[in-house]
Amino acid sequence: MITEESSQQLTPLAEEQGEPPASAPGGTGLEPTSTRESRWIAWVDVAKAIGLWVVSVLLLLLVPLVAIVPYIIYKVATVGPAVLTPEALTGDKWLIFYSVVGILPTHLITLAFTWFMVTEGGQRSFWKAIGWEWPGRPAKVTLISILVALGLYGLAWGVTTIWGGSKTELDLLIESSMYTRVATALVAVATAPLVEEVIYRGVIYPAVEKVTGTGFAIAVVSLLFAGVHVWQYRNNLGVILVITALSFTLTAARAVSGKVLPSFIIHLVFNGIQSVLIVLSGILDKDVIK
């Protein structure tokens, strides 16, 4: 039986349900505005990431040139303007050595610039922001990464052996002297894997992936990485194919694991094997500066 008391209770409930919630100004609600802001921020992050890539390439071109300026000044002062001819410059073993050494400060400057950009001047954790973490058990991740690197190097050896081809610019560079071999090996192990993984898989990949999806992000980042290395390998298509395969593997590892450390380990081991062979071949050939 419905009494008068119960009917008085029903009335206010009906009034509460009958009035819709107030909408945000413009009649669009909060969610679409928030979505648009998120998309805008995501595209800004992509622009920052591509800007970082441009800066890293420019530094790679300019800093080694600055590093050899004191040596060139010294040579001009002691020998004369004849040292400035293209033939003299390309044949100067010490000039080549100093240009390779100049890559070390290039990488350090690039890393410092990246840190400042990612942390916004130290306001947040750098390593956490770029995904520098273990995606699982460290021992298991390390073992799998090493095996992938070994497989990649086996593939590289097979492709370059079957394909053959001319010597690359890197081959000519490291053959110039034993000192240059050691410097090249040092750069390839000490700084290159760290800086390149931070830039390509730590900053660029997550920014692009957020707005384009995984597949497109893997393609873009891999081609950017391979493209930077194409010039020094331009005389050998087989080596270009190898560096492209390495690039796609590193980026795919980042996509699958969600972290940067597996890519870094693969890169480090791959470069490490190559560096050992570079130094050993120089020792066996007794290639030293005379």
C-alpha positions as CSV (number, residue, x, y, z in Angstrom):
1,M,0.0,0.0,0.0
2,I,1.4,3.4,-1.0
3,T,0.9,6.0,1.8
4,E,1.1,9.7,1.6
5,E,4.5,9.6,3.3
6,S,5.9,7.4,0.5
7,S,4.5,9.5,-2.2
8,Q,6.3,12.5,-0.7
9,Q,9.5,10.6,-0.9
10,L,9.1,9.7,-4.6
11,T,8.6,13.3,-5.7
12,P,12.0,14.8,-5.0
13,L,13.7,11.7,-6.6
14,A,11.9,12.3,-9.8
15,E,12.9,15.9,-9.8
16,E,16.6,15.0,-9.3
17,Q,16.6,12.5,-12.1
18,G,14.7,14.7,-14.5
19,E,17.3,17.6,-14.6
20,P,20.4,16.8,-16.7
21,P,23.8,17.8,-15.5
22,A,25.1,21.1,-16.6
23,S,27.4,20.9,-19.6
24,A,30.7,22.7,-20.1
25,P,30.7,26.1,-21.9
26,G,30.2,25.6,-25.6
27,G,28.1,22.4,-25.1
28,T,31.1,20.1,-25.8
29,G,31.8,18.8,-22.3
30,L,35.2,18.3,-20.6
31,E,36.3,15.1,-22.3
32,P,36.6,16.3,-25.9
33,T,38.6,19.4,-24.8
34,S,40.9,17.2,-22.7
35,T,41.3,14.9,-25.7
36,R,42.3,17.7,-28.0
37,E,44.8,19.0,-25.5
38,S,46.3,15.5,-25.1
39,R,46.7,15.2,-28.9
40,W,48.2,18.6,-29.1
41,I,50.7,17.8,-26.4
42,A,51.5,14.5,-28.1
43,W,52.3,16.3,-31.4
44,V,54.4,18.8,-29.5
45,D,56.4,15.9,-28.1
46,V,56.9,14.6,-31.6
47,A,58.2,18.0,-32.8
48,K,60.6,18.1,-29.8
49,A,61.8,14.6,-30.6
50,I,62.5,15.4,-34.3
51,G,64.1,18.6,-33.2
52,L,66.4,16.6,-30.9
53,W,67.3,14.3,-33.9
54,V,68.2,17.3,-36.0
55,V,70.3,18.8,-33.2
56,S,72.1,15.4,-32.8
57,V,72.9,15.2,-36.5
58,L,74.2,18.8,-36.6
59,L,76.4,18.2,-33.6
60,L,77.8,15.1,-35.2
61,L,78.7,17.2,-38.2
62,L,80.1,20.3,-36.5
63,V,81.8,19.2,-33.2
64,P,84.4,16.9,-34.9
65,L,85.2,19.7,-37.3
66,V,85.8,22.1,-34.3
67,A,87.9,19.4,-32.7
68,I,90.4,19.3,-35.6
69,V,90.7,23.1,-35.9
70,P,93.7,23.4,-33.4
71,Y,95.6,20.6,-35.3
72,I,95.0,22.3,-38.7
73,I,96.2,25.6,-37.3
74,Y,99.3,23.9,-36.0
75,K,100.0,22.2,-39.3
76,V,99.5,25.5,-41.3
77,A,101.9,27.3,-38.9
78,T,104.6,24.6,-39.1
79,V,104.2,23.3,-42.7
80,G,102.4,26.0,-44.6
81,P,99.1,26.4,-46.6
82,A,99.9,23.3,-48.6
83,V,98.4,21.1,-45.9
84,L,94.9,22.5,-46.7
85,T,94.7,20.8,-50.1
86,P,92.0,18.0,-50.3
87,E,94.7,15.4,-50.9
88,A,96.8,16.4,-47.9
89,L,93.7,16.6,-45.6
90,T,92.3,13.2,-46.6
91,G,95.8,11.6,-46.3
92,D,96.7,13.0,-42.9
93,K,96.4,10.1,-40.4
94,W,96.5,12.4,-37.3
95,L,93.8,14.6,-38.7
96,I,91.6,11.5,-39.2
97,F,92.4,10.3,-35.7
98,Y,91.4,13.7,-34.1
99,S,88.2,13.8,-36.1
100,V,87.2,10.4,-34.6
101,V,88.2,11.5,-31.1
102,G,85.9,14.5,-31.7
103,I,82.9,12.2,-31.7
104,L,83.3,11.6,-28.0
105,P,82.6,15.2,-26.9
106,T,79.8,15.2,-29.6
107,H,78.1,12.3,-27.9
108,L,78.5,13.9,-24.4
109,I,77.1,17.2,-25.5
110,T,74.2,15.4,-27.2
111,L,73.5,13.4,-24.1
112,A,73.5,16.6,-21.9
113,F,71.2,18.4,-24.3
114,T,68.8,15.4,-24.3
115,W,68.9,15.2,-20.5
116,F,67.9,18.9,-20.3
117,M,65.1,18.5,-22.8
118,V,63.6,15.4,-21.3
119,T,63.8,16.5,-17.7
120,E,62.7,20.0,-18.5
121,G,65.8,21.3,-16.7
122,G,65.9,18.6,-14.0
123,Q,62.3,18.7,-12.9
124,R,61.7,14.9,-13.4
125,S,63.7,11.7,-13.6
126,F,65.6,11.3,-16.9
127,W,66.0,7.5,-16.9
128,K,62.4,6.8,-15.9
129,A,61.1,9.2,-18.5
130,I,62.9,7.4,-21.4
131,G,62.0,3.9,-20.2
132,W,65.5,2.9,-19.1
133,E,64.3,0.0,-17.0
134,W,64.2,-3.8,-17.1
135,P,61.1,-5.2,-18.7
136,G,61.5,-8.5,-16.8
137,R,64.1,-10.5,-15.0
138,P,67.5,-8.8,-15.7
139,A,69.3,-12.1,-16.3
140,K,66.7,-13.4,-18.7
141,V,66.5,-10.1,-20.6
142,T,70.3,-9.9,-20.9
143,L,70.6,-13.4,-22.2
144,I,67.9,-13.0,-24.8
145,S,69.4,-9.6,-25.9
146,I,72.9,-11.2,-26.2
147,L,71.5,-14.0,-28.3
148,V,69.7,-11.6,-30.6
149,A,72.9,-9.6,-31.0
150,L,74.9,-12.7,-31.9
151,G,72.2,-13.7,-34.4
152,L,72.3,-10.3,-35.9
153,Y,76.1,-10.3,-36.2
154,G,76.0,-13.7,-37.8
155,L,73.5,-12.3,-40.3
156,A,75.7,-9.3,-40.9
157,W,78.7,-11.6,-41.6
158,G,76.8,-13.7,-44.0
159,V,75.3,-10.8,-45.9
160,T,78.6,-8.9,-46.2
161,T,80.5,-12.1,-47.1
162,I,78.1,-13.1,-49.9
163,W,77.4,-9.6,-51.1
164,G,81.0,-8.4,-51.1
165,G,81.2,-4.9,-52.3
166,S,83.6,-2.0,-52.0
167,K,85.3,-0.8,-48.9
168,T,83.2,1.8,-47.0
169,E,84.3,5.1,-45.7
170,L,84.5,3.6,-42.3
171,D,86.8,0.9,-43.6
172,L,89.2,3.4,-45.0
173,L,89.0,5.5,-41.8
174,I,90.0,2.7,-39.5
175,E,92.7,1.4,-41.8
176,S,94.4,4.8,-41.7
177,S,96.2,3.9,-38.4
178,M,96.1,1.8,-35.3
179,Y,95.3,4.8,-33.2
180,T,92.2,5.5,-35.2
181,R,91.1,1.8,-34.9
182,V,91.3,2.1,-31.1
183,A,89.5,5.4,-31.1
184,T,86.7,4.1,-33.4
185,A,86.3,1.0,-31.2
186,L,86.1,3.1,-28.1
187,V,83.4,5.4,-29.5
188,A,81.5,2.4,-30.8
189,V,81.3,0.8,-27.3
190,A,81.6,3.6,-24.7
191,T,79.2,6.3,-26.1
192,A,77.5,5.3,-29.3
193,P,75.1,2.6,-28.0
194,L,74.1,4.8,-25.0
195,V,73.5,8.0,-26.9
196,E,71.8,6.5,-29.9
197,E,69.5,4.4,-27.9
198,V,68.5,7.3,-25.7
199,I,67.7,9.5,-28.7
200,Y,66.1,7.0,-31.1
201,R,64.4,4.4,-28.8
202,G,64.2,6.5,-25.6
203,V,62.9,9.8,-26.9
204,I,61.8,9.6,-30.6
205,Y,60.1,6.2,-30.5
206,P,57.6,6.7,-27.7
207,A,56.7,10.2,-29.0
208,V,56.0,9.0,-32.5
209,E,54.3,5.8,-31.3
210,K,51.8,7.8,-29.2
211,V,50.4,9.6,-32.2
212,T,50.9,7.1,-35.1
213,G,50.8,3.6,-33.5
214,T,53.5,0.9,-33.1
215,G,54.0,-0.1,-36.7
216,F,54.5,3.3,-38.2
217,A,56.7,4.4,-35.3
218,I,59.0,1.4,-35.8
219,A,59.3,2.2,-39.5
220,V,60.0,5.9,-38.9
221,V,62.6,5.5,-36.1
222,S,64.3,2.6,-37.9
223,L,64.7,4.6,-41.1
224,L,65.9,7.7,-39.2
225,F,68.6,5.6,-37.5
226,A,69.6,3.8,-40.7
227,G,69.6,7.0,-42.7
228,V,72.2,8.7,-40.5
229,H,74.6,5.8,-41.1
230,V,74.0,5.4,-44.8
231,W,76.5,8.1,-45.9
232,Q,79.5,6.3,-44.4
233,Y,78.4,3.0,-45.9
234,R,77.2,4.4,-49.3
235,N,79.7,2.3,-51.3
236,N,78.4,-1.0,-50.0
237,L,74.7,-1.9,-50.3
238,G,75.3,-5.1,-48.3
239,V,76.4,-3.1,-45.3
240,I,73.5,-0.7,-45.7
241,L,71.1,-3.7,-45.6
242,V,72.8,-4.9,-42.4
243,I,72.6,-1.5,-40.6
244,T,68.9,-1.3,-41.7
245,A,68.2,-4.8,-40.3
246,L,70.0,-3.8,-37.0
247,S,67.9,-0.6,-36.8
248,F,64.6,-2.4,-37.3
249,T,65.6,-5.1,-34.7
250,L,66.6,-2.5,-32.1
251,T,63.3,-0.6,-32.6
252,A,61.2,-3.7,-32.6
253,A,62.9,-4.8,-29.3
254,R,61.9,-1.4,-27.8
255,A,58.3,-1.9,-29.0
256,V,57.9,-5.4,-27.8
257,S,59.6,-5.0,-24.4
258,G,58.3,-1.5,-23.8
259,K,61.7,-0.5,-22.4
260,V,65.0,0.7,-23.8
261,L,67.5,-1.6,-21.9
262,P,67.0,-4.6,-24.3
263,S,67.8,-2.4,-27.3
264,F,70.8,-1.0,-25.5
265,I,72.2,-4.4,-24.7
266,I,71.7,-5.7,-28.3
267,H,73.4,-2.5,-29.6
268,L,76.2,-2.7,-27.1
269,V,77.0,-6.4,-27.8
270,F,76.8,-5.9,-31.6
271,N,79.1,-2.9,-31.5
272,G,81.4,-4.7,-29.0
273,I,82.0,-7.6,-31.3
274,Q,82.7,-5.3,-34.2
275,S,85.1,-3.2,-32.0
276,V,87.1,-6.2,-30.9
277,L,87.5,-7.4,-34.5
278,I,88.5,-3.9,-35.6
279,V,91.3,-3.7,-33.0
280,L,92.4,-7.3,-33.5
281,S,92.6,-6.9,-37.3
282,G,94.9,-3.8,-36.8
283,I,97.2,-5.8,-34.4
284,L,97.4,-8.7,-36.8
285,D,98.1,-6.4,-39.7
286,K,100.6,-4.4,-37.6
287,D,99.0,-1.2,-38.8
288,V,100.6,1.6,-36.8
289,I,101.3,5.2,-37.4
290,K,104.9,5.7,-38.7
